Structures are given as C-alpha cells and as structure tokens.
Amino acid sequence: AFDSTRRRGEGEPPNTSDLFVMNADGTDQQFVVRGSSATWSPDGRHLAFHASASGKGVPIKPDPGAATADSDIFIIDGTEGLRSHAAPRNLTSNRTAIDDDPDWSPDGTTIVFTSHAASDNAMNSATAEIYAIRADGTGQPLRLTNNTEEERGPSWSPDGRRIVYACRRNGLDLEICVMNADGTGEIVLTNNSVADLTPAWSPDARRIVFHRPVGGTGRFQLFRINADGTGEMQLTSPPGFNAFPNWEPVRPRR
C-alpha cells in the first residue's frame, strides 16, 4: 500500500494524495481511496488510514501525507487483498479534532493514532497526543500521553509491548520517545537541536531507525538507536535525501 499524488486535481495542493495497492513486484497498481498514511492489519486484509471526513478537506501542512482540517481515522475492510472491499468506515468520527497517523497493533485488536484540536497551530500542535482505539470500533479512544506538547507518528513494537513516536520536549524540536503500550514508562531516547522523525522498530524490538536533518543543508539522513537510548549510529550520509525508513519484518516462510 502506498500514497500517490497521481490523481491530484488541478488547483489542489501538491501533497494531495490517494491510497493505492500493488503487488510486491510493482505490478497491478490499483487506486483504493483518497487518503494517506495507510497501515495494514496483521492478516493483510484491511487498511487503516487517515482522510478528510467530508471528502473535501485539503492538507493543513506541506508534508507528504499531511492530515486535513477534518481528518479522521478510517478502515477499509478488504476481501481479496483489497482488490475487493467495502466502503471505508469512520473509526473516530471526531468533529472537534484532527486524527491522523494510525498504526495497527500486531495482534490486530487496536489502532494507535495521533489526535489534536482542530484549532491548533498546524506546525506545532501542542494538544497532539497519542490515543488507542479498538479496531472493531467498540468503546471509546484511550488517551496514552498527557502533556502540553506535541506527540506524533506512533508505531507499535513487533511484540506489541511498546510504542515509539516523535515527541516535542521543552517546546523545542521533536525527539524519539518510547512508552509501554498502556502509556506508562515513557523514555526520551534522543536529545538534540534538530527534529528526529518517522521512527520504526527492528523485528526483534531492540532497535529503532528514524530520520534527522544533518548539516547546514537540512537534508534528512537515517539513524539507528537502541530501544534504551544507547548506541546511536548514522546510517546514511550526504549527498542525498534519505528519509521515511521502515524495517523489513521477519515473517515465517510459507
């Protein structure tokens, strides 16, 4: 599953995106729905994503996959690898907040996401917190973080025990944080004067990869760090722009 701007209409913001699916070799690319930041269910049959609730919202930031002013979390329930699927169902239906960046838990029961007040500063959303909601839509969202600074981009560890995310501390740049799945035991892993973003777990849940701007050019490069904050290592170097990493999961052989 991936985002693409290929269906963007004339006059729409450059980062207006839709969701597509394709085979692992790039063949049979198919449009699914307008939206961004898809996350697969563990069984590979469903997608959670964020999208404009009205269908008319435009991105509030220039970032790839940025949320709209009326963004909610949606799920598409597929049957054959999403080639056949039902209409998207709105999981959060929150008219007063902007919900985005969902991630599906390894056991398939829960989705974590970011939510912040629609009235917030789009570039520094002080009310942005991490929430969890049952994937079947029952119950109310559970707030996992609670402070006056921005959190974003949560990602489950492969064992389902922890969540990594970007966290703003002391009103400064975003760092990499880890907490237990119930919101306890937060650890701030990085501490510097630039933004650390898009963290992703290694399959053994021991390390995290992320991107950070380096040098005077501000070009993103990839870094790796242990889940306890030790052993930070830069993986890529200029020239070039390297960002949005993801770790290949270890899956059983069939």
C-alpha positions in Angstrom: 0.0 0.0 0.0 1.3 3.5 -0.8 0.4 7.2 -1.2 0.4 8.8 -4.6 -0.4 12.3 -5.9 -1.0 11.0 -9.4 -4.8 11.6 -9.2 -4.4 15.1 -7.7 -6.8 17.6 -9.4 -5.9 20.9 -10.9 -5.6 23.6 -8.2 -5.3 21.0 -5.4 -2.3 21.2 -3.0 0.8 19.4 -4.4 0.7 16.9 -1.5 -3.0 15.9 -2.0 -2.7 12.1 -2.0 -4.7 8.9 -2.6 -4.1 5.3 -1.4 -3.0 2.6 -3.9 -2.2 -1.0 -3.6 0.1 -3.1 -5.8 1.8 -6.5 -5.9 5.2 -6.7 -4.2 6.9 -6.6 -7.6 5.2 -3.3 -8.5 2.6 -4.8 -10.9 -1.2 -4.4 -10.8 -1.3 -1.0 -9.2 -4.8 -0.1 -8.2 -6.4 3.1 -6.7 -8.3 2.4 -3.5 -9.5 5.6 -1.9 -8.4 9.2 -1.2 -6.4 9.3 2.0 -2.9 8.9 3.4 -0.6 7.0 5.8 -2.0 3.5 5.5 -1.3 0.7 7.9 -2.1 -2.9 7.2 -3.9 -5.2 9.6 -1.7 -8.2 10.6 -3.7 -10.5 8.4 -3.1 -8.3 5.3 -6.8 -7.9 4.5 -7.6 -4.5 5.9 -6.2 -1.0 5.8 -6.4 1.8 8.4 -5.6 5.4 7.2 -6.5 9.0 7.7 -8.6 11.0 5.4 -10.9 14.0 5.2 -14.3 13.1 6.8 -16.1 15.4 4.4 -14.1 14.2 1.4 -13.4 17.9 0.6 -10.6 18.8 3.1 -7.1 19.8 1.9 -3.8 19.1 3.7 -3.1 21.6 6.5 0.7 21.2 6.1 3.1 20.8 3.2 4.4 17.5 4.5 3.8 14.3 2.5 0.6 12.6 3.8 -0.4 15.6 5.9 -3.8 15.5 7.5 -6.8 17.7 6.5 -8.6 20.1 8.8 -11.4 17.4 9.2 -9.2 14.3 9.2 -10.5 11.1 10.9 -9.2 7.6 11.1 -10.9 5.2 8.6 -10.7 1.5 7.9 -11.2 -0.3 4.6 -12.3 -3.9 5.1 -11.0 -6.0 2.2 -11.6 -9.5 1.0 -9.0 -10.3 -1.7 -6.0 -8.1 -0.9 -8.2 -5.0 -1.1 -9.0 -5.7 -4.8 -12.5 -6.1 -3.5 -13.5 -4.1 -0.5 -16.4 -2.4 1.3 -16.8 1.3 1.7 -14.5 2.9 4.3 -15.8 3.1 7.8 -15.0 6.1 10.0 -13.4 4.8 13.2 -13.0 8.0 15.1 -15.7 10.5 13.8 -14.3 13.4 15.8 -15.6 16.7 14.6 -13.5 18.8 17.0 -10.1 17.2 16.4 -7.7 16.2 13.7 -7.0 12.5 13.8 -4.0 11.1 11.8 -1.1 8.7 11.6 -2.7 5.4 12.5 -0.7 2.2 13.2 -2.3 -1.3 13.7 -1.2 -3.4 16.7 0.5 -6.8 16.0 -2.4 -8.7 17.5 -4.9 -6.9 15.2 -7.2 -5.6 18.0 -6.1 -2.0 18.5 -5.0 1.0 16.4 -2.9 3.8 17.8 -3.1 7.3 16.3 -2.5 11.0 16.9 -5.2 13.5 17.7 -5.1 17.2 18.3 -7.6 20.1 18.4 -8.6 21.4 15.0 -7.8 24.9 16.3 -4.2 24.1 17.0 -1.1 25.5 15.2 -0.6 23.0 12.4 3.2 23.3 12.6 3.4 22.8 16.4 0.3 21.1 17.7 0.6 21.5 21.4 -2.6 19.4 22.0 -1.4 16.5 19.9 -1.5 13.3 21.9 -1.3 9.5 21.3 -4.6 7.6 21.5 -5.6 3.9 21.1 -8.9 2.6 19.8 -10.3 -0.8 19.2 -10.2 -1.7 15.5 -13.7 -3.0 15.6 -15.0 0.4 16.6 -16.3 -0.5 20.0 -15.5 1.5 23.1 -14.0 5.0 23.3 -10.5 6.1 22.4 -8.0 5.7 25.2 -5.5 8.6 25.7 -2.0 7.3 26.2 0.0 10.5 26.6 -1.0 13.6 28.6 1.0 16.8 28.5 1.1 20.2 26.8 3.5 19.3 24.0 3.2 17.6 20.6 3.4 13.8 20.1 3.0 12.3 16.6 3.6 9.2 14.4 3.1 6.3 16.8 4.4 2.8 15.8 3.8 -0.5 17.7 6.8 -2.7 18.5 6.6 -6.1 16.8 5.9 -7.8 20.2 3.1 -5.3 20.9 4.5 -4.3 24.2 5.8 -0.8 23.4 5.1 2.2 21.2 7.7 4.5 19.6 6.8 8.0 18.5 8.1 11.5 17.9 7.7 13.8 21.0 8.4 17.5 21.4 10.0 18.4 24.7 10.5 21.8 26.3 8.9 23.5 23.3 11.9 22.6 21.1 12.5 20.1 18.3 10.9 16.7 18.2 12.8 13.7 19.8 12.2 10.0 19.7 10.2 8.6 22.6 9.2 5.1 23.7 6.5 4.1 26.1 4.7 0.9 27.2 1.5 0.0 25.3 -0.6 1.3 28.2 1.1 4.7 28.1 3.4 4.2 31.1 7.2 4.2 31.3 8.0 6.8 28.8 11.7 7.2 27.8 13.0 10.0 25.7 15.7 8.4 23.6 17.3 11.4 21.8 18.3 14.9 22.8 19.4 17.4 20.2 18.5 20.6 18.4 17.0 19.1 15.2 13.9 17.1 14.6 14.0 13.3 14.9 11.1 11.8 12.9 9.4 8.7 11.5 10.7 6.0 13.9 10.3 2.3 13.0 11.2 -0.8 15.0 13.6 -3.6 14.2 11.9 -7.1 14.0 13.4 -8.0 17.4 12.1 -4.8 19.0 15.6 -4.0 20.2 16.4 -1.1 17.8 14.7 1.8 16.1 15.5 3.6 12.8 14.5 7.2 12.1 15.4 10.2 10.0 17.0 13.5 11.1 18.3 16.6 9.2 22.0 17.0 9.2 24.5 19.7 8.3 23.6 23.1 7.0 21.6 21.8 4.2 19.0 20.2 6.4 18.8 17.1 4.3 17.4 14.1 6.1 19.6 11.1 6.8 18.9 7.8 8.5 19.9 7.0 12.0 19.6 3.9 14.2 19.4 3.7 18.0 18.9 1.0 20.6 15.4 1.0 22.3 17.1 2.1 25.6 18.6 5.2 24.0 22.2 3.8 23.6 24.2 3.1 20.5 23.1 5.8 18.2 24.6 5.4 14.7 24.2 7.4 11.5 23.4 5.0 8.6 23.4 7.3 5.5 25.4 10.4 4.6 25.1 13.3 2.1 24.8 13.9 -0.7 21.2 12.8 -1.0 18.0 13.0 0.9 17.2 9.8 2.9 14.0 9.6 4.9 10.9 7.6 5.9 12.6 4.3 6.8 11.0 1.0 7.6 12.5 -2.2 8.8 11.8 -5.4 6.8 9.7 -7.6 9.1 10.6 -11.2 9.7 7.8 -13.4 8.5 7.5 -17.2 8.7 8.4 -19.0 5.4 5.4 -20.5 3.6 
